[in-house]
Amino acid sequence: MTQWHLTLQETGKPRYVEIAEAIRADIEAGTLKPGDRLPAQRKVAQQVGVDFTTVSRGYAEAVKRGYIESFVGRGTFVRAPSKEREAPDPRRAMEEDPMMNMPPEPDDPELIARMEQGLRHVSANLVPLLRYQSVTGSQQDREIAARWMAENGQDVALEQLVITPGAHATVHAVLSHLSESGPTVLCEAVTYPGVRAITAQLGVRLVGVDIDTQGILPDALERAILEHWPSAVYLNPTLQNPGAYTMPEDRRQRVADILRRHDIPLIEDDACCFVASDAPSPISTLIPELGWHIAGLSKCFGAGLRLALTTVPVGQAKGQFAQVLRASNVMTSPISAALMSRWIEDGTAEALQGFVRSAAKRRQALARDVLRGCDVRGQDEAFNVWLTLPPGTSRAEVMGRMTGRQIGLMPSDAFTVSGPPAEAMRVCLGGPISEAQLAEDLAELRDAVLTKVWIG
């Protein structure tokens, strides 16, 4: 090869990490090829104007990530990709839960290869990752998670950050922690069905508050607080499931003002905060002393990781919350946390985020086009649309006509907390279904909604 020169990009990450990522970028671009010998570390340090120790750490990081390999007396070389590859188990491909609101699944071979590279890092550290570890997440993983949050516009103090075993389990833990102060929790009138199941299990009364297409109504929220004096308010304000809306900034401020005025804790289930590219700051940042912010990773990285980045309110005893987590979950999986950290460090997380956003936008556009004439509400980057049926058409009828289709449909009954369920349903656009199959199933759904012809 011609002499390779290291080019560093200003990313705000530690310099040694930038060196490792620059090596990876040049490998992916073909500038560095398997077997190429890298320059001596002292020479690189002189070229880029950093100290030798930084370059040494950068090379060591690249070795750890599997980009290069070093040999005493011979030098450092670009690592050849492993030729060994496990064949996929077709039985695994059949496993899915169509009732869940899933993100589009990656289908780009290069992206999947990068994701698999992260698992090789996990494999290299497998034995220590199988130990019992901290219930709040390791220091290393929390530091990396905090950096990822900062890169996504969410600055959090490390002492307030807990890595938890998924948003659902975290909501359960927070409600267990807070419900001793009262038996009632307020939420949107149409909300995530998981919180209905959790409160029922805990014996907590869930009261729905009126909403519109921008979220919970502030005046209705204040009236409900004065009537019920709840132990907490649960909200899902960004790409809400199932309503597919995002609460605007001015309403977030009004909600925060009300909660502060009445000293009511907020459980902010922000499952899509890393997917929505233009959402306002979390409500919890406006009331840091009251807000439990749960930044889920399932919608961005994949539900199988079962991870969330939870910010505990300022002044709260994190140790008490950790005890609740320990009692219910023991700990977050260190294997999942290590994979998360590797993906963040090597850029795979950002690539996954970009894929999910672009795929969700394409599928939203497809739904708008195919379901023309239907009353649907969606939002760019949401994984579903909310379909309101025309007069005379029932959700039971539509569900019956769509039996056997791959598309995920869920009637309004599952989401309705207060009042009779509307003739409406959530239509999921993500998951393993291909865009071609999605278009076919959406066309069938449109026919089921708008056509009153039954055959049989």
Secondary structure, DSSP 8 states (H G I E B T S, - for coil): -----------SS-HHHHHHHHHHHHHHHTSS-TT-B---HHHHHHHHT--HHHHHHHHHHHHHHTSEEEETTTEEEE-----------HHHHT---TTS---B----HHHHHHHHHHHHHHHHTHHHHTS---TT--HHHHHHHHHHHHHTT----GGGEEEES-HHHHHHHHHHHHGGG-SEEEEESB--HHHHHHHHHHT-EEEEE-EETTEE-HHHHHHHHHHH--SEEEE--SS-TTT-----HHHHHHHHHHHHHHT--EEEE-TTTTT-SS----GGGTSTTTEEEEEESTTTT-GGG--EEEE--TTS-HHHHHHHHHHHHSS--HHHHHHHHHHHHHTHHHHHHHHHHHHHHHHHHHHHHHTTTSEEE--TT-SEEEEE--TT--HHHHHHHTTT-SSEEEEGGGTB-SSS--SEEEEE--BT--HHHHHHHHHHHHHHHH------
